[in-house]
Amino acid sequence: MSEFDITSVEPLDEAELDFEGALRPSSLDEFVGQRRVVGQLDLLLKAAEMDSRTPDHILLAGPPGLGKTTLAMIVAHETGRALRMSSGPAISHAGDLAALLSSLVPGEVLFIDEIHRMARSAEEMLYLAMEDFRIDIMVGKGVGASSIPLELPPFTLVGATTRTGLLANPLRDRFGFTGHLEFYETEELLRVLTRSAALLGLEIPQPALAEIAGRSRGTPRIANRLLRRVRDYMTVHSSESAIDAVNNALALYDVDPRGLDRLDRSVLTVLINRFAGGPVGVSSLAVSIGEDAETIEAVVEPFLIREGLIVRTPRGRVATQEGWKHLGLTPPANDPTLL
Ligand SMILES: Nc1ncnc2c1ncn2[C@@H]1O[C@H](COP(=O)(O)OP(=O)(O)OP(=O)(O)O)[C@@H](O)[C@H]1O
């Protein structure tokens, strides 16, 4: 997604990761929004503490940048446990997972980001590990192969996924709790930004922060990133008012008044201009704009649906009247399928 960097929902580089780290809340109290998931997690952690047991395995689902990694860190922090971090793509065979699991200390929190991308052989090993805290290690090949059971210390797995649908049912079923993270309301993002501005020592009036909040795609990572770019803009154009600086900086980075970035607009434009508003399958859309289908499905689509600009139908994606209007186009008259 390199050409869409500014509002990319993935962290961009080391500097970005440091910046995110500095702004990351470290307790459930500091974590803004997601009240339902936070309340459920709080109960789960408190009950485990009262029973002196390791908390159940936790699955966190939702689009990137909404706080899954942050919540995993909070689980470890709030329960005073060590945290080990890994990711699905880094576990390319069962041996990678065996090495990771066998080195855990008792009670440790193991965070696996993008857990849906883990190798299938590792996934099968994980079933037993999650349920019985044990794995079977295969030694040798062919007829001489044998399996050696290995006891594991109790641990809490926190899995994060942008695509729950891609997780095999046996894996999904072994999580004691699944938290679905939703896009944030503008008012919640305003709280995230107010907190971040204070931590960075920036004096930006609330109306200017509210403008950034409304254009952050419901995503704290994007809100913080836009704040950083606005800070740069204000440094260079110090004579402009805060609100002008916000509007000009966001225009410079191609973020439209509703928060759509270039990739969002490309998807909507192609859907309307090339496919007459749909219905069209996600892979055809992806090919038309040269982006991978997973990014469209995990990142663009959930946001455009939430904004009411497209809908998902059994026959494919369809632009709504609102979608046509957002691009300044007139929706076709008398189209009974148009919503
Ligand atoms: N509820 C929140 N309150 C305050 N800041 C938040 C919140 N959620 C996320 N953030 C900020 O947004 C940034 C991105 O969050 P995080 O890395 O946890 O997202 P993620 O869902 O794990 O994304 P990915 O799936 O891409 O790893 C963090 O630096 C954090 O500061």
The ligand as an SDF file (V2000), in Angstrom:
LIG
                    3D

 31 33  0  0  0  0  0  0  0  0999 V2000
   -8.5060    2.6040   22.3510 N   0  0  0  0  0  0  0  0  0  0  0  0
   -7.3900    3.2900   22.1430 C   0  0  0  0  0  0  0  0  0  0  0  0
   -7.1010    4.3580   22.8860 N   0  0  0  0  0  0  0  0  0  0  0  0
   -5.9900    5.0810   22.6360 C   0  0  0  0  0  0  0  0  0  0  0  0
   -5.0900    4.7930   21.6680 N   0  0  0  0  0  0  0  0  0  0  0  0
   -5.3320    3.7270   20.9140 C   0  0  0  0  0  0  0  0  0  0  0  0
   -6.4640    2.9100   21.1180 C   0  0  0  0  0  0  0  0  0  0  0  0
   -6.4490    1.9020   20.2250 N   0  0  0  0  0  0  0  0  0  0  0  0
   -5.3380    2.0670   19.4900 C   0  0  0  0  0  0  0  0  0  0  0  0
   -4.6700    3.1670   19.8890 N   0  0  0  0  0  0  0  0  0  0  0  0
   -3.4420    3.6950   19.2880 C   0  0  0  0  0  0  0  0  0  0  0  0
   -3.4160    3.2820   17.9170 O   0  0  0  0  0  0  0  0  0  0  0  0
   -2.1670    2.6720   17.6050 C   0  0  0  0  0  0  0  0  0  0  0  0
   -2.4560    1.3830   16.8520 C   0  0  0  0  0  0  0  0  0  0  0  0
   -3.0160    0.4230   17.7280 O   0  0  0  0  0  0  0  0  0  0  0  0
   -2.6330   -1.1220   17.6770 P   0  0  0  0  0  0  0  0  0  0  0  0
   -1.2270   -1.3160   17.1940 O   0  0  0  0  0  0  0  0  0  0  0  0
   -2.9910   -1.7090   18.9870 O   0  0  0  0  0  0  0  0  0  0  0  0
   -3.6420   -1.6130   16.5670 O   0  0  0  0  0  0  0  0  0  0  0  0
   -3.8820   -3.0910   16.0090 P   0  0  0  0  0  0  0  0  0  0  0  0
   -5.3640   -3.2940   15.9630 O   0  0  0  0  0  0  0  0  0  0  0  0
   -3.0820   -4.0760   16.7430 O   0  0  0  0  0  0  0  0  0  0  0  0
   -3.3530   -2.9780   14.5490 O   0  0  0  0  0  0  0  0  0  0  0  0
   -2.7000   -4.1490   13.6580 P   0  0  0  0  0  0  0  0  0  0  0  0
   -3.8030   -5.1270   13.4370 O   0  0  0  0  0  0  0  0  0  0  0  0
   -2.2960   -3.4050   12.4290 O   0  0  0  0  0  0  0  0  0  0  0  0
   -1.5400   -4.6930   14.4250 O   0  0  0  0  0  0  0  0  0  0  0  0
   -1.4360    2.4540   18.9250 C   0  0  0  0  0  0  0  0  0  0  0  0
   -0.2230    3.1210   18.9090 O   0  0  0  0  0  0  0  0  0  0  0  0
   -2.2600    3.1360   19.9940 C   0  0  0  0  0  0  0  0  0  0  0  0
   -1.5470    4.2310   20.5200 O   0  0  0  0  0  0  0  0  0  0  0  0
  1  2  1  0
  2  3  1  0
  2  7  2  0
  3  4  2  0
  4  5  1  0
  5  6  2  0
  6  7  1  0
  6 10  1  0
  7  8  1  0
  8  9  2  0
  9 10  1  0
 10 11  1  0
 11 12  1  0
 11 30  1  0
 12 13  1  0
 13 14  1  0
 13 28  1  0
 14 15  1  0
 15 16  1  0
 16 17  2  0
 16 18  1  0
 16 19  1  0
 19 20  1  0
 20 21  2  0
 20 22  1  0
 20 23  1  0
 23 24  1  0
 24 25  2  0
 24 26  1  0
 24 27  1  0
 28 29  1  0
 28 30  1  0
 30 31  1  0
M  END
$$$$
